[in-house]
Amino acid sequence: MTVVVRTPAGVVTSFREAWRDWADRPVFTWRTDKDQPPHDFGTREQAFQFIVSIWCCTSTKRERAERDSWTIEEVQA
């Protein structure tokens, strides 16, 4: 079983910490390459923590809608 994060652009295939913000929180970049296998987050909790890290400073209605469009899925490997 593979745990993936699906965004409106597709499943996350890779990510990395790009820098730290003013509060020393990690700021990530991620890719959703169609020709690459999805990143396996291992557990739903780890996938959830990734989404929380991405959307930690959500403040507008539009940002919340974008955040809520991300899903965690379990797929057969």
N, C-alpha and C positions, 0 to 999 in steps of 0.2 A: 504494500500500500504506500502510495506517495501522497504527501500533503502539499498542496500547492495554493498559491494566492492568485486569484483571477482579478484583473483590473478591467476596465472598459476597453483597454488596448490589447488585452490578452493575458496569458499567464506570465508571472514573473519568472524569467529564466536565469537571471543573476542580479546581484546587488552588491554594493559596497558602501562603506562609510566614506563620504566625501570630505567632510570637515565637521567641526563642532560649532554649535551656535553660541550665543552670548551667555546662555545658562549651562554651557558645557554638555549639552545634549547632542548625540550624533545626528548628523544630517546625511541621509542616504540618497544615492542615485540607484536606479534599477533599470533593467532592460526587459523587454517583452518580445524578444526575437522569435519570429514564427518558425525559423529553421533550426532552433536550438531546443533541447529538451527542457522541460520545466525544472526549476529549482525545487528540490525536496526539502521542505522545512522540518521534516522529522515528525513533529507533533502539531496538533491543532493549537496548542498553547504557544509554541514558538512562532507559528504563523500569525497568531493573534498579536503577540508582542511586536512583531515586525510592523504590522498595520498600525498599532498604537504608536510606535516610534515615528512612523511616517506622518501620521495625522495628529501628533500631540498638541499642536497649537491651533487646531481647528476653531475658527471663531464665527465664520459667516455661514449663512444658510446654504450657499452654493458649495462651500468646502465640506459641510456636513453631508450634503447629498452625494458629492464625489466620494467621500470616505465610505458612505453606506453602500456605494455601488461595488466596492471591493468585497470579494467573498473568499472563503476558505473551502477548499474542496479536497476530498479524498478520492484519488483515482488509482486504478489498478496499474501496477508497474509493468 
